[in-house]
């Protein structure tokens, strides 16, 4: 959450430029600060975070909206969407994962929604994770073990 404005920052990772723009517009209209990323792209479809261990855009985000249908998934090369999801979760980001395959959720950290969500569905999911009253995820509440 941005200290200066009190507005949560949302990183939208979406391969489709039209949907990336649409989701960003919805979130900005709802009062969120938005960062946008196409996800892994050519030439090797490897995400910066996969190379360095940290996504520079996610460091400023309270919530990440991740469409699991990235370019790398489409071509079967580079950083897998599940690896991106793990990168964000290990960085203690709250994530709304958009996909066509069901999967488990983690209370207050990971929500799964269908691809191409309606406006209200996306905003409700982001709002539930970006609640300004929420504290950062505490070490004892982490659902993933990672080296200290």
Secondary structure, DSSP 4 states (H G I P E B T S, - for coil): --TTT-PPEEEEE-SSHHHHHHHHHHHHHTT-EEEEE--S-TTT---HHHHHSS-TTGGG-SEEEEES--HHHHHT-SS-HHHHHHHHHHTT-EEEEE-SS----BTTTEEEE-SS--HHHHHHHHHHHS-TTPPPPPGGG-SS----
